[in-house]
Structure formats: structure tokens, C-alpha cells
Amino acid sequence: MTATVLTAETLISRYATDLAYVAQEPPATDLAALISQLDTAAPRYEAAGINGHEDLETASSYLDEALHGTDETSRDVFLRRADELLRPLVGDMTQEYRTAAGD
């Protein structure tokens, strides 16, 4: 069985729109911008009383490691770890945030 390669572009396409809504910015187009939006969104989710913001902070750290790492294998590991944290949370957290904001 071949593992699917997870790229930064994949993560950006999965999460940029939701995080941009919470960060009140245009959607991220690169990994550095996605990290910045995660860093902005996490405390906003927390302030809104939405659970899971700690995992977003951890995912941001993983993405930063992937961005600045030089080893392709460790980069892949950090991207996958970030995705494992973000996938079950970002959509639901953003929907809860939208509901709290009255959107």
C-alpha cells in the first residue's frame, strides 16, 4: 500500500478558507500565511469559548517545523501531524464560530 503524499498546498486548500474567515483576512496562499492565520484564529476560537484551540497551536508549530525544515522526510511527517490535528477540528470550529458571530 502506497502512502498518499501530503503537501503544503493540500493543507492550504483544505483549511485556508475557514481560517481566513476567523482571521478576517484573504485566504492563505502559502504555508507561512497559513501559519499566521492559525496563530490568529486559535485565540479567537478560544475567546469564543470553542474547544480545540490548543490543537491548532500545536498544528501551527508542526507547520512551522515543516516550513523551516531541510529534511524532506521530517517535513512530510510534520505536515501529516498538522493535518491529523486540523482535519477533525477546523471545519466544525469555524462553523461554531460563524454561528456565534451570527453568520
N, C-alpha and C positions, 0 to 999 in steps of 0.2 A: 504494500500500500504506500503510495506516494503522498507525502505531506504537502498541503497547499501552501504556497509561498504567500506570506502576508507582507504587504508593502506599506510604506508610509502613505502612499496615495490611496490605498484601500481604506486605511483608517480615516484619512481626511474625508473621503467620500461618504463614509458611514456616519461620522459624528459632527462634521463641520457645521451643518445647518442648525442642528439642535443647540450646539454650544454657542454659535453665533447669536442665536435668539437671546440666550441668557446673558451673554457678554455684551449684547447690544452693539454688535459690530458686523461688518460683512463676513461671510463665511471664510474660514481659513483656506489658503491655497498652498500652504507648505507646512511642514512639521513644526517649525518654530512658532508660527502663528497659531497652530492648533494647541500647542503647549501653553501659549499665552492665554488663549481663551479658556482652557481648562483651569488655569490659575485664577482667572477672573470669575468663572462660573462656580467653582467649588464654594467660595464663601457666600455667594449669592444663594445657592441652594441651601446652605447652612442657615443663613438669615431667614429664609422662608420656611425653615423647620422641616426640610426634606432630607431624609436619611440617605446616606451613601456618599456624602461629600468627601469623606476620608479616603474612600477608594479612588475618587477622582484625583485627589492629591497624590496618591501612590502611583496611579497611571501616568500622571504628569511627570513624575520622577523617572519612571521607566522610559517614557518617550524622550526625555532629555538625555538619558543614557544612550538610547538608540541614535539620537541626533549627533551626539558628540563622540560616539564610539568609533573605533577604527577597524574593529574585527567584525566581519560580516556575520559570522555565526552568533556572536553575542548580540549584535543589532537585531537579528531575527528573533532571538529569544526575548529581548526587551519589547519588541513590537507585539509579539504574541501575548506576553504577560499583560501589557497595557490593554490589548483587545479583550482579554478574558475578564478584566475588571470593567471595562466600558460597555461591552455588549449588553449585559443584563440590566444596566442602570440608566444610561444616558437618555434613551427614548422615554422611559417611564418617568424619570425625574423631570425631564423637560415638560412632559405633558402635565405633570402635577404643578410645575412652576407656572405654566400657561394658565391653568385653572385658577391658581391662587392670584394671578395677575388679572384675571377676568377676561382673558382672550379665548 
